[in-house]
Amino acid sequence: MGAGFASWCISLSVLLALLSAQVGDARVIIRRQGAISRSYNLQQPSSTMDGDSHVLLAHNMDHLGPSMNIFLKIDDIKAGKTISTYLPGKDLSVSPHLLSRQETNSIPFSSAQLPHLLEFFSFSKDSPQAKAMDHTLKQCELAPPKGEIKFCATSLESMLDFARSVFGLDSKLKVLTTTFIDKPTVSFQNYTILSVPEQIPTSRIIACHTLPYPYAVFYCHSQKSETRLFEVSLRGENGDRVQALAACHMDTSQWDLDHVSFRLLNVKPRSTPVCHVFPHGHLVWVPLPA
């Protein structure tokens, strides 16, 4: 992999350091539950959520907006191609923090416990925050689609355990993400692929997507069929530059017939690979070559 790729890979050691730095803050947050709503402005989720997993995607086309424009055909991933993509900037410094497993184990994570959780975090039952929490908990309790495994990680330790269960206990892992080279000025625009996309040598990935919650929760999932992962250098029509990750799911035969990607790409359901760009702040785990 090229030097540019290495510069935007998040190593496991960096993530561990980040967690260590946040644990102290996390204890303050747990003691001052009511401050979470003011600090993080937790919002009710839209029908689209974060876009990748077909568990989370809306099936009603009437609710689709620009945020659904993350899907591509595999033939679109080539140098010189112009794609219309939704890539919003996200200030991670004001996003909910990862807590330690010790912290999260002390807090229920169940829709059955939602009334208690709302009281714990000082949210009213009719608030947008309550609706967001209810949505996240129910998504995490759904069974995974056929051909896929899933897990909602509430700590780095639990995320790492899930990754090891997929790739093997002795696997060496790398965490990747989409990175903005320039501060984004708009969320949705046309981007040109500047160079030949570099395929990352793996046939399986774990994608972890942020979900709205008072502390960081990641919806992690992995398809058992082949997934191709690419590093893609993009330049927006207004000059924004992005080092993006794009995944191509090569077998969509088990996907819901109403999956919005089929309609957006105007393809026959379950007949073709579907690719998508990862939003900023979402994580992709891959095993390092042996």
N, C-alpha and C positions, 0 to 999 in steps of 0.2 A: 504494500500500500504506500501511497505517496506521502511526502512530508506534510502536505496540506491536510490530508486525512488524519494523520496522527495529531495534528494541532487541535482538532476539535473532538477527539475521542475523550470521553470522561473515563479515567481509569478507576478501578475499584478502590484504590487507595485514596483517591480524591473524594469519592463518595463517602468513604468511611470517615475521612477528616471532616467533611461537611456535616455528617451526622453528629460527630463528637462536638462540633462547635455549636450545634443547635440543641443539644440535649439540655443544656442549662436554660436556654430560652424556653424550651418546652415545659420545664417544670414550673416556670413562672406563668406560662399560658394556662396550664392545668389548674393552678391555684386561683387564677383570675379568669374564670370561665367566661364571664360576661364581656371581657375585653376582646374576645375573638371576633365577635360580630363587627365591632368598630374597626379592628385592625385589618381584617381580611375581606370585608364586604362580600361575604358569601352570598351568591345569587341563586335564584331558582334556575335550574337547567333549562335550556331550550330543547326543542324536540330533536335536535341533531346531536347534542352532547359534543363529544370531541371527535367523532367521525370515523375511527378506524374499524372497530369491531362491529360485525353485523348484528351482534346482540344489542348494541347501543343505537344503531341507526334507526331513524324514523322510517316508516313505510308509507306515510301519507305525503304525497308530492305537494299538497297544498301548503305544507309547512316548510318546504325547502327554501333555503336562502343561499347567499354567497358562501357561507361556511361549508356547504356540501361540495364545493368545487375543489376537491382534493384528489379526485379519481382520474386515472389515466389508462390508456391502452399501452401494452408493452411496447408497441411500435412508436409510441410518443417519446420514449426515453432514448433520445439520440441527440448528438451534437447538432446545434442549429435549430432545433425544434422550438417553437413558441407555444407555451402552455398557459392557460388561465388557471391560476391557483390561489387558494385562500391560505395565507401565511400571516396570521396576526402576531404582532409583537406581544411579549408577555414579560412583565417586570417580576422576575422570580424573587426579588428581594422582599416583595410584599405578598407573596404567595404563602399559603399555609406550609409550615415546616414539617419535615419528617420527624417523627418521634421515635424513641427507642422502643424495642419490644417490651421492656419492663413497663414503660409508660402506657403503651396501648393495651397491654394485657390487663391493666387496672380499669379500663373503660369498656363497657359493653359495646359490641358492634353487631347489632341485630335490630331488624325492623320491629320485632316484638318489644324491644326496649326503647323505642323511639320516645314515648312520653317521658321516661326517665332521662334520656339523653337531652331532650329539649330543656328540661329543668336544669340539668347539669351545666349546659352551655348558655343558659339564660335566653333562650329563643321562645317566642310565643308560638302556639301550635298553628296559627294561620299565617305566619311570616314566610317570606320567600326562602329564608334560610331553612325553615322546617321542611318546606316542599323539596328543597335541594337535597337535604339529608335523607328524606324518605325515598327519593328517587335513587340515590346512590346505594343505600342499603338494599333496596329491592333488586337493583341490577346485580349487586354482588351475590344475592341469594338465588338468582336464576341458574338453572342447569346450563352447562355449556352446550353450544351447538354440536351436532354430530361431526366427528373428525377434529375436534378442538378440545384443548384443556384450558382452564382459566383459574385465576386466583386473584382476590383483592388484597393487595399488600398494604398494610398499615404501618410498616416499619421497614427499614433497610434490611434488617436481619431476616424478616419473613420473605422479602423479595428475593434475597440471595438464596434462601432455602428452596424457594420455588424454582429458581433458575438451575440450581444444582440437581433438583429432582428431575428436570427435563434433560439436561445435558450430561449428567453424571457427577457424582460426588467429587471426583478428582479433576474435573474439567477446569481449565483456566478460562476466565471469562473477561469480556470487554463490554463496556456500556457505551453506547453511541447516542447522539442526539443531533437534531437540526440546529444550526447556529447561524445567527445573523452577523455578517461581516460589517455591515453598516446598520445603524439604527433604523428600523423600518418606519416608513412614513405613511404607508397605507396597508390595509389588511388584504385587499383583493386587487390583483392586477395581472397583466401579462408578464410572464418571465421567459427569457430565452436561455436554453441550455448552452453554456459557453464552451464546453469541451466534451469529449467522449466520456460518458458516465463510467465510473469504475465499479465493477461488480465486486462485492465483498465475498470472499470465499467461504460461504456457508450455505446450506440448503434448508436450514431451520433457524428461526429467530423466536425470541420472546419480545412481544411489544407490550409496553406498560404505559397506559394513558391516564392522565390526571382526571379525577372525579371531584365534584364540588363537595367539600366537607370541611369542618372546622380545623382539622389537621390534615396533612397530606395523605391521600389515599390513591393508590394506583391500581387500575384495572389491568392486570397482566394476563395475556393469553398467547397461546401458541398453536398453530395448526400443524397437524401431523403430516400433511402433504407438503410438497416442495414450495418453498418461498425464496425468491431471489431478492437480494438487498443491494442497492446501489447508492454510491455517493454521487450527488449531482450538483454541479456548480451552476447557480442561477444568477441572472441579472434582470432586475425588473425594468419595465419601460421607463420608470422614473429614476433609474440608476441604482436602486437598492440591490445589494449583493447578498446572496444566501448560500451557505454550504448545507444542502438539504439531504436528508435520507429519503429514499423512495423504496418501497417494498412492492414486489409483484407476487401475488398469490396465483400459482400456476394451475391449481385445481380448484375450481369454484363449483364443482358438481354437487356439493353438499350445502351450498348456500341457499338461503331463503329465495324462493322465486321472485319475491317482491323486493329484494335487496335494491336499494336506490341506485347503486352503482350501475346496474344493468340498464336502468332507464336513462341515467345521465349520460352513459357512454353509447346508448342506442345499440345495444348488442343483445343477442338472444340469451336469456338467463341460463347460467350454468354451462355456457358453451365456450368460454374464452377466459384467459387470465385477466385479472383485474389488479391494477397497480394504484398506489396512492402515495402521497407525500406525507411525512410525519410532521405534525405541528411542533413548534418550538416548546421545549419543556417536557416533551414526552420522551421516554427512554426505550432503547432497543438493546437487548442483551444478545450477544453472539459468543460462541465458543472460539477461543484462539486455536489456530492450527496446531496439531500435536507436534 
